[in-house]
């Protein structure tokens, strides 16, 4: 793979290929012209206090969260590392949660640490 081909701006896939002037992601089917990338394509997510979150940020859970299909609970004050930000309607943050592991978390239940 060529070093000049960027990762997909929507899903961060590294399997992007070029077709004439467009880049195409085979995983999410997103097509874009690298000269026409605008700020609308960048996902912005805010925490419970309104602070913008970015990949690599450390966050803290602000309320007890039940884990679906499990009896486990993420307690208030648990720290997490934001690995990826997704453009979804509810679970925007792909995090590594201390003591639990990898999971998707809703941004309104965390605050920037």
Secondary structure, DSSP 4 states (H G I P E B T S, - for coil): --TTSPPPTTT--S-EEEETTEEEETTT--EEEGGG--GGGS--EE-TTS-EE-TT-EEEE-S-EEPTTSS-EEPTT-EEEEEEE---SS--EEEEETTTEEEEE-GGGEEE-
